[in-house]
Amino acid sequence: CSGTTCTYTATQAGDFTITVGEGGTTIQGTATIHTTTPSQLTSIVLNPTSVNMQTGQQQSFTATGNDQNGNPYSLSNPTWTTSGGGTLSPTGTTATYTATQPGDFTITVEEGGTGIQGIATIQVEPTETSALWIICGVLLALGIAAGAGYWIWGRPKV
């Protein structure tokens, strides 16, 4: 303390009493201080947490941070990634995923360098037209193979 000014720096959460006295007298004053632990990011939740999609469809995801008490915590530097199967267009705490191929994939968001992540799972099914094109492609390949065999081994003798 210096003169009539004193600075207190809390080093832990709790209730504390500061007592100040005038030197050489019995005059004292007290102050009670209540300190809390600063809010810290402890988890990130993606909404939705799981989706089923078809190729060509889009889905938006929203990331929400929570502190040690389960209260909302602002995410200031979210980094979005995907394991594949589509493209990801992030903007702050939201991202839009566009499915481009069938399979099981994930989207992950991490708050800038903290290692704290939220993960959503995505299951992408082929669209019915994709399945039809696959069937048509297989039939066309079989037809070409049969035609090639006709020309290679000759026409059947009648």
Secondary structure, DSSP 8 states (H G I E B T S, - for coil): -BTTB------SSEEEEEEEE-TTSS-EEEEEEEE-----EEEEEEESSEEEEETT-EEEEEEEEEETTS-EE--SSEEEEE-SSEEEEEETTEEEEEE-S-EEEEEEEEETTS--EEEEEEEEE--HHHHHHHHHHHHHHHHHHHHHHHHHH-----
